[in-house]
Amino acid sequence: VLTCRGQLNWTGETSMEIGVRVTAQRWDDASLADHHVGSAYLVFVGIGDDERPHRIPQVVPETDADRARWREAEIRRANRLHRREAISAERESRSD
């Protein structure tokens, strides 16, 4: 049996990061503890009726744990943006 648990970590103007944790438990013996088998950070973009990015409701972190997840998500976002810029620059340099 797989269980997926998700939590909203961060919201931007039009995007959000969801952290997902997946655990597995034997189907034939529910008395055994479940085991962590995977984790992921998923980024979603709100899309409007015009199929373009759309503003999403903002979430305010309330606890210390929420604020820590928020800061870590901002670091991941900065890394994604930097990586995207570096890849674009590399592709542009090859097309000249």
LUMTOR-353823 format. One record per atom (N, C-alpha, C): residue in three letters; atom name; x, y, z. Coordinates in pm, 1 decimal, decimal comma. Example, Ala and Ser with C-alpha at 12.3 -4.5 7.8 and 13.67 -1.06 7.14 Angstrom:
<sites>
site residu = ALA&atome = N&c1 = 1319,0&c2 = -569,0&c3 = 780,0
site residu = ALA&atome = CA&c1 = 1230,0&c2 = -450,0&c3 = 780,0
site residu = ALA&atome = C&c1 = 1320,0&c2 = -330,0&c3 = 780,0
site residu = SER&atome = N&c1 = 1285,0&c2 = -225,0&c3 = 708,0
site residu = SER&atome = CA&c1 = 1367,0&c2 = -106,0&c3 = 714,0
site residu = SER&atome = C&c1 = 1290,0&c2 = 3,0&c3 = 787,0
</sites>
This chain:
<sites>
site residu = VAL&atome = N&c1 = 85,3&c2 = -116,4&c3 = 0,0
site residu = VAL&atome = CA&c1 = 0,0&c2 = 0,0&c3 = 0,0
site residu = VAL&atome = C&c1 = 89,8&c2 = 122,6&c3 = 0,0
site residu = LEU&atome = N&c1 = 68,2&c2 = 211,5&c3 = -96,8
site residu = LEU&atome = CA&c1 = 142,6&c2 = 336,5&c3 = -103,0
site residu = LEU&atome = C&c1 = 57,2&c2 = 449,6&c3 = -45,7
site residu = THR&atome = N&c1 = 122,9&c2 = 535,3&c3 = 29,8
site residu = THR&atome = CA&c1 = 57,4&c2 = 654,1&c3 = 83,0
site residu = THR&atome = C&c1 = 138,1&c2 = 775,4&c3 = 39,9
site residu = CYS&atome = N&c1 = 70,8&c2 = 872,2&c3 = -18,9
site residu = CYS&atome = CA&c1 = 135,2&c2 = 996,9&c3 = -59,9
site residu = CYS&atome = C&c1 = 78,9&c2 = 1108,9&c3 = 26,7
site residu = ARG&atome = N&c1 = 168,2&c2 = 1184,2&c3 = 87,3
site residu = ARG&atome = CA&c1 = 127,2&c2 = 1299,2&c3 = 167,3
site residu = ARG&atome = C&c1 = 193,1&c2 = 1422,2&c3 = 108,3
site residu = GLY&atome = N&c1 = 114,1&c2 = 1526,2&c3 = 88,0
site residu = GLY&atome = CA&c1 = 167,3&c2 = 1648,4&c3 = 30,4
site residu = GLY&atome = C&c1 = 144,3&c2 = 1766,6&c3 = 121,8
site residu = GLN&atome = N&c1 = 233,1&c2 = 1863,9&c3 = 109,6
site residu = GLN&atome = CA&c1 = 219,7&c2 = 1986,2&c3 = 188,1
site residu = GLN&atome = C&c1 = 266,2&c2 = 2103,7&c3 = 103,8
site residu = LEU&atome = N&c1 = 189,0&c2 = 2209,4&c3 = 107,6
site residu = LEU&atome = CA&c1 = 225,9&c2 = 2331,4&c3 = 37,7
site residu = LEU&atome = C&c1 = 343,8&c2 = 2395,5&c3 = 110,1
site residu = ASN&atome = N&c1 = 455,6&c2 = 2415,1&c3 = 37,9
site residu = ASN&atome = CA&c1 = 575,3&c2 = 2472,4&c3 = 98,6
site residu = ASN&atome = C&c1 = 589,9&c2 = 2621,4&c3 = 71,3
site residu = TRP&atome = N&c1 = 543,9&c2 = 2666,4&c3 = -47,2
site residu = TRP&atome = CA&c1 = 572,6&c2 = 2802,7&c3 = -89,3
site residu = TRP&atome = C&c1 = 474,7&c2 = 2844,6&c3 = -197,3
site residu = THR&atome = N&c1 = 440,4&c2 = 2972,5&c3 = -199,1
site residu = THR&atome = CA&c1 = 362,3&c2 = 3027,8&c3 = -310,0
site residu = THR&atome = C&c1 = 431,5&c2 = 3153,4&c3 = -359,4
site residu = GLY&atome = N&c1 = 427,3&c2 = 3169,6&c3 = -491,1
site residu = GLY&atome = CA&c1 = 475,6&c2 = 3291,8&c3 = -554,1
site residu = GLY&atome = C&c1 = 356,7&c2 = 3364,6&c3 = -614,2
site residu = GLU&atome = N&c1 = 381,6&c2 = 3448,2&c3 = -711,3
site residu = GLU&atome = CA&c1 = 272,6&c2 = 3520,8&c3 = -776,6
site residu = GLU&atome = C&c1 = 181,0&c2 = 3426,1&c3 = -853,6
site residu = THR&atome = N&c1 = 242,3&c2 = 3334,2&c3 = -928,8
site residu = THR&atome = CA&c1 = 163,3&c2 = 3243,5&c3 = -1012,8
site residu = THR&atome = C&c1 = 198,4&c2 = 3097,3&c3 = -993,0
site residu = SER&atome = N&c1 = 295,0&c2 = 3067,6&c3 = -907,9
site residu = SER&atome = CA&c1 = 337,3&c2 = 2928,4&c3 = -891,3
site residu = SER&atome = C&c1 = 340,8&c2 = 2888,4&c3 = -744,6
site residu = MET&atome = N&c1 = 348,2&c2 = 2757,8&c3 = -723,8
site residu = MET&atome = CA&c1 = 354,5&c2 = 2703,9&c3 = -587,9
site residu = MET&atome = C&c1 = 440,8&c2 = 2579,1&c3 = -586,7
site residu = GLU&atome = N&c1 = 502,5&c2 = 2551,6&c3 = -472,2
site residu = GLU&atome = CA&c1 = 578,9&c2 = 2428,7&c3 = -454,2
site residu = GLU&atome = C&c1 = 507,1&c2 = 2341,7&c3 = -352,8
site residu = ILE&atome = N&c1 = 489,5&c2 = 2215,4&c3 = -389,6
site residu = ILE&atome = CA&c1 = 429,7&c2 = 2115,9&c3 = -301,8
site residu = ILE&atome = C&c1 = 535,3&c2 = 2010,0&c3 = -272,0
site residu = GLY&atome = N&c1 = 558,9&c2 = 1982,2&c3 = -145,3
site residu = GLY&atome = CA&c1 = 647,2&c2 = 1872,8&c3 = -106,8
site residu = GLY&atome = C&c1 = 564,4&c2 = 1746,4&c3 = -90,0
site residu = VAL&atome = N&c1 = 611,7&c2 = 1635,3&c3 = -146,1
site residu = VAL&atome = CA&c1 = 538,6&c2 = 1509,1&c3 = -139,1
site residu = VAL&atome = C&c1 = 629,5&c2 = 1402,9&c3 = -78,6
site residu = ARG&atome = N&c1 = 575,4&c2 = 1327,5&c3 = 14,7
site residu = ARG&atome = CA&c1 = 647,0&c2 = 1215,1&c3 = 78,2
site residu = ARG&atome = C&c1 = 565,5&c2 = 1089,2&c3 = 52,4
site residu = VAL&atome = N&c1 = 632,3&c2 = 984,2&c3 = 5,0
site residu = VAL&atome = CA&c1 = 565,8&c2 = 858,2&c3 = -28,6
site residu = VAL&atome = C&c1 = 617,5&c2 = 749,5&c3 = 65,6
site residu = THR&atome = N&c1 = 523,3&c2 = 679,2&c3 = 128,7
site residu = THR&atome = CA&c1 = 559,0&c2 = 565,4&c3 = 213,2
site residu = THR&atome = C&c1 = 490,5&c2 = 440,2&c3 = 159,3
site residu = ALA&atome = N&c1 = 549,0&c2 = 325,8&c3 = 192,0
site residu = ALA&atome = CA&c1 = 492,9&c2 = 197,3&c3 = 148,7
site residu = ALA&atome = C&c1 = 474,4&c2 = 107,2&c3 = 270,1
site residu = GLN&atome = N&c1 = 368,3&c2 = 28,2&c3 = 263,6
site residu = GLN&atome = CA&c1 = 339,8&c2 = -67,4&c3 = 370,2
site residu = GLN&atome = C&c1 = 298,5&c2 = -197,7&c3 = 303,5
site residu = ARG&atome = N&c1 = 344,1&c2 = -308,0&c3 = 357,9
site residu = ARG&atome = CA&c1 = 306,1&c2 = -437,8&c3 = 301,0
site residu = ARG&atome = C&c1 = 154,6&c2 = -452,6&c3 = 306,2
site residu = TRP&atome = N&c1 = 96,8&c2 = -497,0&c3 = 198,9
site residu = TRP&atome = CA&c1 = -48,3&c2 = -512,1&c3 = 190,3
site residu = TRP&atome = C&c1 = -98,1&c2 = -631,0&c3 = 272,0
site residu = ASP&atome = N&c1 = -10,0&c2 = -729,2&c3 = 294,8
site residu = ASP&atome = CA&c1 = -53,2&c2 = -851,8&c3 = 361,4
site residu = ASP&atome = C&c1 = -25,5&c2 = -852,7&c3 = 511,7
site residu = ASP&atome = N&c1 = 32,1&c2 = -746,0&c3 = 565,8
site residu = ASP&atome = CA&c1 = 59,3&c2 = -740,1&c3 = 709,6
site residu = ASP&atome = C&c1 = 57,5&c2 = -594,4&c3 = 755,1
site residu = ALA&atome = N&c1 = -60,7&c2 = -545,0&c3 = 787,6
site residu = ALA&atome = CA&c1 = -77,4&c2 = -404,3&c3 = 825,5
site residu = ALA&atome = C&c1 = -11,7&c2 = -371,6&c3 = 959,2
site residu = SER&atome = N&c1 = 32,2&c2 = -473,6&c3 = 1033,0
site residu = SER&atome = CA&c1 = 96,2&c2 = -447,4&c3 = 1161,4
site residu = SER&atome = C&c1 = 239,6&c2 = -398,4&c3 = 1144,0
site residu = LEU&atome = N&c1 = 297,8&c2 = -418,6&c3 = 1027,9
site residu = LEU&atome = CA&c1 = 434,3&c2 = -373,1&c3 = 1002,9
site residu = LEU&atome = C&c1 = 435,2&c2 = -223,0&c3 = 976,0
site residu = ALA&atome = N&c1 = 542,8&c2 = -159,7&c3 = 1018,1
site residu = ALA&atome = CA&c1 = 556,5&c2 = -15,1&c3 = 998,8
site residu = ALA&atome = C&c1 = 572,0&c2 = 17,7&c3 = 850,7
site residu = ASP&atome = N&c1 = 526,2&c2 = 135,5&c3 = 813,6
site residu = ASP&atome = CA&c1 = 547,2&c2 = 178,1&c3 = 675,2
site residu = ASP&atome = C&c1 = 690,2&c2 = 230,8&c3 = 660,3
site residu = HIS&atome = N&c1 = 737,7&c2 = 234,3&c3 = 535,5
site residu = HIS&atome = CA&c1 = 874,8&c2 = 276,2&c3 = 505,1
site residu = HIS&atome = C&c1 = 871,7&c2 = 390,7&c3 = 405,6
site residu = HIS&atome = N&c1 = 957,4&c2 = 487,9&c3 = 429,6
site residu = HIS&atome = CA&c1 = 971,5&c2 = 599,9&c3 = 336,4
site residu = HIS&atome = C&c1 = 1038,0&c2 = 547,0&c3 = 209,1
site residu = VAL&atome = N&c1 = 973,2&c2 = 566,4&c3 = 95,1
site residu = VAL&atome = CA&c1 = 1027,7&c2 = 515,8&c3 = -31,5
site residu = VAL&atome = C&c1 = 1057,6&c2 = 626,0&c3 = -132,5
site residu = GLY&atome = N&c1 = 1013,0&c2 = 746,6&c3 = -108,1
site residu = GLY&atome = CA&c1 = 1043,9&c2 = 853,6&c3 = -202,8
site residu = GLY&atome = C&c1 = 989,8&c2 = 987,2&c3 = -158,4
site residu = SER&atome = N&c1 = 1055,5&c2 = 1091,9&c3 = -206,1
site residu = SER&atome = CA&c1 = 1012,3&c2 = 1229,3&c3 = -180,6
site residu = SER&atome = C&c1 = 1032,0&c2 = 1309,6&c3 = -307,3
site residu = ALA&atome = N&c1 = 953,0&c2 = 1413,2&c3 = -322,8
site residu = ALA&atome = CA&c1 = 965,8&c2 = 1499,9&c3 = -439,3
site residu = ALA&atome = C&c1 = 914,2&c2 = 1638,7&c3 = -406,3
site residu = TYR&atome = N&c1 = 964,8&c2 = 1735,5&c3 = -479,9
site residu = TYR&atome = CA&c1 = 912,6&c2 = 1871,1&c3 = -474,9
site residu = TYR&atome = C&c1 = 849,6&c2 = 1897,8&c3 = -611,0
site residu = LEU&atome = N&c1 = 721,9&c2 = 1927,1&c3 = -611,7
site residu = LEU&atome = CA&c1 = 648,9&c2 = 1951,5&c3 = -735,6
site residu = LEU&atome = C&c1 = 615,0&c2 = 2099,5&c3 = -745,3
site residu = VAL&atome = N&c1 = 636,7&c2 = 2157,9&c3 = -862,7
site residu = VAL&atome = CA&c1 = 606,3&c2 = 2298,7&c3 = -884,5
site residu = VAL&atome = C&c1 = 491,1&c2 = 2306,0&c3 = -983,8
site residu = PHE&atome = N&c1 = 388,6&c2 = 2380,5&c3 = -947,5
site residu = PHE&atome = CA&c1 = 270,7&c2 = 2399,6&c3 = -1031,2
site residu = PHE&atome = C&c1 = 254,3&c2 = 2547,6&c3 = -1061,0
site residu = VAL&atome = N&c1 = 202,4&c2 = 2577,6&c3 = -1177,8
site residu = VAL&atome = CA&c1 = 173,7&c2 = 2715,4&c3 = -1217,3
site residu = VAL&atome = C&c1 = 23,1&c2 = 2727,8&c3 = -1236,3
site residu = GLY&atome = N&c1 = -35,0&c2 = 2829,7&c3 = -1175,0
site residu = GLY&atome = CA&c1 = -177,1&c2 = 2856,9&c3 = -1195,0
site residu = GLY&atome = C&c1 = -198,9&c2 = 2904,6&c3 = -1338,3
site residu = ILE&atome = N&c1 = -294,8&c2 = 2846,2&c3 = -1407,8
site residu = ILE&atome = CA&c1 = -323,6&c2 = 2880,9&c3 = -1547,0
site residu = ILE&atome = C&c1 = -466,1&c2 = 2933,8&c3 = -1555,0
site residu = GLY&atome = N&c1 = -481,1&c2 = 3050,0&c3 = -1617,6
site residu = GLY&atome = CA&c1 = -613,0&c2 = 3111,2&c3 = -1633,6
site residu = GLY&atome = C&c1 = -685,9&c2 = 3057,6&c3 = -1754,9
site residu = ASP&atome = N&c1 = -806,3&c2 = 3108,3&c3 = -1776,2
site residu = ASP&atome = CA&c1 = -887,5&c2 = 3067,7&c3 = -1891,8
site residu = ASP&atome = C&c1 = -817,6&c2 = 3097,0&c3 = -2024,2
site residu = ASP&atome = N&c1 = -727,9&c2 = 3195,8&c3 = -2024,8
site residu = ASP&atome = CA&c1 = -654,2&c2 = 3230,4&c3 = -2146,9
site residu = ASP&atome = C&c1 = -530,3&c2 = 3143,3&c3 = -2166,5
site residu = GLU&atome = N&c1 = -514,8&c2 = 3040,7&c3 = -2079,9
site residu = GLU&atome = CA&c1 = -403,4&c2 = 2945,2&c3 = -2084,2
site residu = GLU&atome = C&c1 = -268,1&c2 = 3012,0&c3 = -2058,3
site residu = ARG&atome = N&c1 = -269,1&c2 = 3121,2&c3 = -1985,2
site residu = ARG&atome = CA&c1 = -147,1&c2 = 3190,8&c3 = -1945,2
site residu = ARG&atome = C&c1 = -138,3&c2 = 3186,9&c3 = -1792,6
site residu = PRO&atome = N&c1 = -15,6&c2 = 3204,4&c3 = -1737,3
site residu = PRO&atome = CA&c1 = -2,5&c2 = 3205,4&c3 = -1591,4
site residu = PRO&atome = C&c1 = -99,8&c2 = 3303,4&c3 = -1527,3
site residu = HIS&atome = N&c1 = -158,8&c2 = 3259,6&c3 = -1417,5
site residu = HIS&atome = CA&c1 = -264,2&c2 = 3334,8&c3 = -1348,4
site residu = HIS&atome = C&c1 = -225,5&c2 = 3348,2&c3 = -1201,3
site residu = ARG&atome = N&c1 = -252,1&c2 = 3462,8&c3 = -1142,4
site residu = ARG&atome = CA&c1 = -220,3&c2 = 3483,3&c3 = -1000,2
site residu = ARG&atome = C&c1 = -292,5&c2 = 3378,9&c3 = -914,8
site residu = ILE&atome = N&c1 = -223,4&c2 = 3333,9&c3 = -811,0
site residu = ILE&atome = CA&c1 = -281,6&c2 = 3236,7&c3 = -718,3
site residu = ILE&atome = C&c1 = -290,9&c2 = 3299,0&c3 = -579,7
site residu = PRO&atome = N&c1 = -377,5&c2 = 3244,8&c3 = -494,7
site residu = PRO&atome = CA&c1 = -385,1&c2 = 3296,2&c3 = -357,4
site residu = PRO&atome = C&c1 = -252,0&c2 = 3275,0&c3 = -284,9
site residu = GLN&atome = N&c1 = -212,1&c2 = 3373,0&c3 = -207,9
site residu = GLN&atome = CA&c1 = -86,7&c2 = 3364,1&c3 = -133,8
site residu = GLN&atome = C&c1 = -108,4&c2 = 3294,2&c3 = 0,1
site residu = VAL&atome = N&c1 = -8,2&c2 = 3219,3&c3 = 40,9
site residu = VAL&atome = CA&c1 = -11,4&c2 = 3150,6&c3 = 169,6
site residu = VAL&atome = C&c1 = 95,1&c2 = 3214,2&c3 = 258,4
site residu = VAL&atome = N&c1 = 61,5&c2 = 3237,2&c3 = 383,4
site residu = VAL&atome = CA&c1 = 155,3&c2 = 3295,5&c3 = 479,6
site residu = VAL&atome = C&c1 = 198,5&c2 = 3186,1&c3 = 575,9
site residu = PRO&atome = N&c1 = 329,3&c2 = 3158,4&c3 = 582,5
site residu = PRO&atome = CA&c1 = 376,0&c2 = 3055,6&c3 = 676,9
site residu = PRO&atome = C&c1 = 347,8&c2 = 3100,2&c3 = 820,3
site residu = GLU&atome = N&c1 = 297,3&c2 = 3007,5&c3 = 901,6
site residu = GLU&atome = CA&c1 = 255,5&c2 = 3042,8&c3 = 1036,9
site residu = GLU&atome = C&c1 = 347,7&c2 = 2990,6&c3 = 1146,6
site residu = THR&atome = N&c1 = 407,8&c2 = 2874,0&c3 = 1125,8
site residu = THR&atome = CA&c1 = 491,8&c2 = 2814,3&c3 = 1229,3
site residu = THR&atome = C&c1 = 638,6&c2 = 2822,7&c3 = 1188,5
site residu = ASP&atome = N&c1 = 727,7&c2 = 2793,6&c3 = 1283,7
site residu = ASP&atome = CA&c1 = 871,2&c2 = 2790,9&c3 = 1252,2
site residu = ASP&atome = C&c1 = 900,0&c2 = 2687,3&c3 = 1143,9
site residu = ALA&atome = N&c1 = 834,0&c2 = 2571,8&c3 = 1151,3
site residu = ALA&atome = CA&c1 = 854,0&c2 = 2467,8&c3 = 1049,5
site residu = ALA&atome = C&c1 = 805,3&c2 = 2516,8&c3 = 913,1
site residu = ASP&atome = N&c1 = 691,5&c2 = 2585,8&c3 = 910,2
site residu = ASP&atome = CA&c1 = 640,4&c2 = 2642,4&c3 = 784,5
site residu = ASP&atome = C&c1 = 740,1&c2 = 2743,1&c3 = 726,5
site residu = ARG&atome = N&c1 = 795,5&c2 = 2828,5&c3 = 812,5
site residu = ARG&atome = CA&c1 = 890,5&c2 = 2929,6&c3 = 765,9
site residu = ARG&atome = C&c1 = 1019,1&c2 = 2864,6&c3 = 714,6
site residu = ALA&atome = N&c1 = 1063,7&c2 = 2757,5&c3 = 778,0
site residu = ALA&atome = CA&c1 = 1183,4&c2 = 2686,3&c3 = 731,8
site residu = ALA&atome = C&c1 = 1158,5&c2 = 2623,6&c3 = 594,7
site residu = ARG&atome = N&c1 = 1042,2&c2 = 2558,5&c3 = 576,9
site residu = ARG&atome = CA&c1 = 1008,3&c2 = 2500,9&c3 = 445,7
site residu = ARG&atome = C&c1 = 1000,7&c2 = 2610,0&c3 = 339,9
site residu = TRP&atome = N&c1 = 945,2&c2 = 2725,1&c3 = 376,1
site residu = TRP&atome = CA&c1 = 932,8&c2 = 2838,4&c3 = 284,2
site residu = TRP&atome = C&c1 = 1071,1&c2 = 2884,5&c3 = 236,7
site residu = ARG&atome = N&c1 = 1164,3&c2 = 2904,3&c3 = 331,6
site residu = ARG&atome = CA&c1 = 1299,8&c2 = 2949,5&c3 = 296,3
site residu = ARG&atome = C&c1 = 1370,6&c2 = 2846,6&c3 = 207,1
site residu = GLU&atome = N&c1 = 1356,5&c2 = 2718,9&c3 = 240,6
site residu = GLU&atome = CA&c1 = 1419,3&c2 = 2614,4&c3 = 158,8
site residu = GLU&atome = C&c1 = 1359,1&c2 = 2612,8&c3 = 18,3
site residu = ALA&atome = N&c1 = 1229,4&c2 = 2633,0&c3 = 7,8
site residu = ALA&atome = CA&c1 = 1163,8&c2 = 2636,8&c3 = -123,5
site residu = ALA&atome = C&c1 = 1214,0&c2 = 2755,4&c3 = -204,5
site residu = GLU&atome = N&c1 = 1237,9&c2 = 2868,5&c3 = -140,2
site residu = GLU&atome = CA&c1 = 1292,2&c2 = 2984,8&c3 = -211,6
site residu = GLU&atome = C&c1 = 1431,3&c2 = 2956,5&c3 = -265,8
site residu = ILE&atome = N&c1 = 1511,7&c2 = 2881,7&c3 = -190,2
site residu = ILE&atome = CA&c1 = 1645,4&c2 = 2843,1&c3 = -237,4
site residu = ILE&atome = C&c1 = 1632,2&c2 = 2752,2&c3 = -360,0
site residu = ARG&atome = N&c1 = 1542,6&c2 = 2654,3&c3 = -353,5
site residu = ARG&atome = CA&c1 = 1522,7&c2 = 2565,8&c3 = -469,3
site residu = ARG&atome = C&c1 = 1475,4&c2 = 2644,7&c3 = -590,9
site residu = ARG&atome = N&c1 = 1386,9&c2 = 2741,4&c3 = -570,0
site residu = ARG&atome = CA&c1 = 1337,1&c2 = 2824,1&c3 = -680,9
site residu = ARG&atome = C&c1 = 1451,7&c2 = 2903,2&c3 = -743,3
site residu = ALA&atome = N&c1 = 1534,6&c2 = 2966,6&c3 = -659,9
site residu = ALA&atome = CA&c1 = 1648,2&c2 = 3043,7&c3 = -711,3
site residu = ALA&atome = C&c1 = 1741,0&c2 = 2953,5&c3 = -792,6
site residu = ASN&atome = N&c1 = 1763,6&c2 = 2832,0&c3 = -745,3
site residu = ASN&atome = CA&c1 = 1848,0&c2 = 2738,4&c3 = -819,1
site residu = ASN&atome = C&c1 = 1785,0&c2 = 2699,7&c3 = -952,9
site residu = ARG&atome = N&c1 = 1652,3&c2 = 2677,1&c3 = -954,7
site residu = ARG&atome = CA&c1 = 1584,4&c2 = 2643,5&c3 = -1081,0
site residu = ARG&atome = C&c1 = 1597,1&c2 = 2756,8&c3 = -1181,4
site residu = LEU&atome = N&c1 = 1574,5&c2 = 2880,5&c3 = -1135,1
site residu = LEU&atome = CA&c1 = 1583,1&c2 = 2995,2&c3 = -1223,7
site residu = LEU&atome = C&c1 = 1725,4&c2 = 3014,6&c3 = -1277,1
site residu = HIS&atome = N&c1 = 1824,1&c2 = 2998,4&c3 = -1190,5
site residu = HIS&atome = CA&c1 = 1963,5&c2 = 3011,8&c3 = -1232,3
site residu = HIS&atome = C&c1 = 1998,9&c2 = 2903,4&c3 = -1334,8
site residu = ARG&atome = N&c1 = 1956,7&c2 = 2781,1&c3 = -1309,1
site residu = ARG&atome = CA&c1 = 1983,7&c2 = 2670,5&c3 = -1401,6
site residu = ARG&atome = C&c1 = 1917,8&c2 = 2696,8&c3 = -1536,6
site residu = ARG&atome = N&c1 = 1793,4&c2 = 2745,6&c3 = -1535,6
site residu = ARG&atome = CA&c1 = 1723,1&c2 = 2774,9&c3 = -1660,5
site residu = ARG&atome = C&c1 = 1797,0&c2 = 2882,7&c3 = -1740,3
site residu = GLU&atome = N&c1 = 1843,2&c2 = 2989,0&c3 = -1671,5
site residu = GLU&atome = CA&c1 = 1917,8&c2 = 3094,7&c3 = -1739,2
site residu = GLU&atome = C&c1 = 2048,0&c2 = 3041,5&c3 = -1798,4
site residu = ALA&atome = N&c1 = 2118,6&c2 = 2956,8&c3 = -1723,2
site residu = ALA&atome = CA&c1 = 2245,0&c2 = 2901,4&c3 = -1771,7
site residu = ALA&atome = C&c1 = 2222,8&c2 = 2812,9&c3 = -1893,9
site residu = ILE&atome = N&c1 = 2118,5&c2 = 2732,8&c3 = -1892,9
site residu = ILE&atome = CA&c1 = 2087,9&c2 = 2646,7&c3 = -2007,6
site residu = ILE&atome = C&c1 = 2050,7&c2 = 2731,4&c3 = -2128,4
site residu = SER&atome = N&c1 = 1969,6&c2 = 2834,3&c3 = -2107,6
site residu = SER&atome = CA&c1 = 1931,6&c2 = 2922,9&c3 = -2218,6
site residu = SER&atome = C&c1 = 2054,6&c2 = 2991,1&c3 = -2277,9
site residu = ALA&atome = N&c1 = 2143,5&c2 = 3039,4&c3 = -2192,9
site residu = ALA&atome = CA&c1 = 2265,6&c2 = 3105,5&c3 = -2240,5
site residu = ALA&atome = C&c1 = 2351,8&c2 = 3008,1&c3 = -2320,0
site residu = GLU&atome = N&c1 = 2362,8&c2 = 2886,9&c3 = -2274,4
site residu = GLU&atome = CA&c1 = 2442,2&c2 = 2784,8&c3 = -2345,4
site residu = GLU&atome = C&c1 = 2380,0&c2 = 2755,6&c3 = -2481,6
site residu = ARG&atome = N&c1 = 2251,5&c2 = 2742,6&c3 = -2488,2
site residu = ARG&atome = CA&c1 = 2185,7&c2 = 2715,2&c3 = -2616,2
site residu = ARG&atome = C&c1 = 2202,6&c2 = 2832,0&c3 = -2712,6
site residu = GLU&atome = N&c1 = 2192,3&c2 = 2955,0&c3 = -2660,8
site residu = GLU&atome = CA&c1 = 2208,6&c2 = 3072,5&c3 = -2746,2
site residu = GLU&atome = C&c1 = 2351,0&c2 = 3079,8&c3 = -2800,8
site residu = SER&atome = N&c1 = 2447,7&c2 = 3042,7&c3 = -2719,0
site residu = SER&atome = CA&c1 = 2588,0&c2 = 3049,6&c3 = -2763,8
site residu = SER&atome = C&c1 = 2615,8&c2 = 2947,4&c3 = -2874,4
site residu = ARG&atome = N&c1 = 2543,8&c2 = 2836,6&c3 = -2875,4
site residu = ARG&atome = CA&c1 = 2562,6&c2 = 2734,6&c3 = -2979,0
site residu = ARG&atome = C&c1 = 2492,0&c2 = 2772,8&c3 = -3108,1
site residu = SER&atome = N&c1 = 2388,6&c2 = 2854,8&c3 = -3100,2
site residu = SER&atome = CA&c1 = 2311,7&c2 = 2887,6&c3 = -3219,3
site residu = SER&atome = C&c1 = 2373,3&c2 = 3003,6&c3 = -3299,3
site residu = ASP&atome = N&c1 = 2476,1&c2 = 3066,5&c3 = -3245,0
site residu = ASP&atome = CA&c1 = 2540,5&c2 = 3179,5&c3 = -3316,8
site residu = ASP&atome = C&c1 = 2628,2&c2 = 3132,2&c3 = -3428,5
</sites>
